[in-house]
């Protein structure tokens, strides 16, 4: 399976094996996301998991007990876990039940991420996650310059 994004000033396409990704049902999108997560190495896993929490998480009310003075916080509450992405001018850190993500095994992080995909995400959130994964960890290729404005057009590809 090949996921590809072509991005330029006048065009944008996101396809799976040549088919528009926006025409694919939610169950299939979830499976694609799960398959990509399985392929990630530990470094990409940390970064992309944090991106997911930042994108899909909710900004909690300031009176919540688990909030301190962080300048940016995004929360995903699962039935038995609290996942939190925090950033301020000094650091970015992802926590699972108040423990830094680095304290978890790769497979544990993948399992939690899969749980988030399967039980928490809307179709639009899955599309956002997939787009970030393809652009961030996929193979990029310069396709040339737009004949209208001169901007560069890129292709990003992940093969599963």
Secondary structure, 3 states (H helix, E strand, C coil): CEEEEEECCCCEEEEECCEEHHHCCHHHHHHHHHHHHHHCCHHHHHHHHHHHHHHHCECCCCCCCCCCCCCEEEEEECCCCEEEEEECCCCEEEEECCEEHHHCCHHHHHHHHHHHHHHCCCHHHHHHHHHHHHHHHCEEEEEEECCCCCCEEEEEEEEC
